[in-house]
Amino acid sequence: MPANEQTPQTFEEALKMIEQIVAEVEEGKIGLDESVEKYESCMKLIRFCQDKLNQAEKRIEIIEKTAQAEQTNSVTEEKTPD
């Protein structure tokens, strides 16, 4: 991203930035060079969003595995006589 653009902190911020770039390009009021710069910025933002989605997916997988393990332990404890 060009130096004058801020780096998003969240998925939602990045998505909003992508939407703004798309709107600017769709207006057709910018030249070819600026369009290419906007495209480059957009691609970096898309990668940022993909990384955030991958991180969220991994967290969800860990949460599910932990919940399944806890459920299995709970069932095993219920079946084990004292």
N, C-alpha and C positions, 0 to 999 in steps of 0.2 A: 504494500500500500504506500502511496506517496507520503512523504514526511508530514504533510499538513493534515492527514486523516488520523483520527484517533483509533486505537485498537479497542475492539469491543471486549467487555468483561463477561458478558453473558450471551447465550444462544439468542435470546430475544433481541438484544442490542444489534447483534450481527445481522439477524434477519431483517430488522428495520433498516439497517444501512444498505442491505442488498435491495430492498424494495425502493429506497430512495434513488439508488443508482439506476435501477431499471426504469423508473419514472423519468429521470433526467434523459436517459438515452432515447426512450420512446418519444419524448417531445421533439427530438430531431433538431435541436438547436445547438448541438455541439459538433465540433469537427471530428475528422477521422482520428487524429492523434489523441484527442481527449477521450474519444470513444474507446480507443485501445487501452488507455490508462484506466478508464472505468472498468473495462472488461477484466483487466489484470487485478484490480482491487476486488472486484466481485468474486473472482476465482479464489483469491486468498480468503475472503469471507466465507465462501462455500466450504473450503477446506476446514476452516475454524469450526463451522457448524457441524460438519461431518465428524470431526474429532470430539466435539461435545456430545453428539449423539452416541458415538462409540463408547465414550466414558460412561454415559448414562446406562447404556445397554449392559456393560460389564458390571456396574453397580447392582442393577436389577438381577442379573444372574447370580451374583454373590448373595443378595438378599434371599432369593428363592432357594438356593442351595442351603443356606443357613436355616431357613424356615423348615425345609424338608428334613434336615438333620435333626433339628429340635423336635419335630413331630415324630420322627423315627425313634429318637431317644425316649420320648414321652410314652410311646406305645410299648417299647421294650421294658421300661420301668413298670408299667401297669401289669404286664404279663409275668414279670419276675416275682416269684413268691419270696417273702421275707424270711 
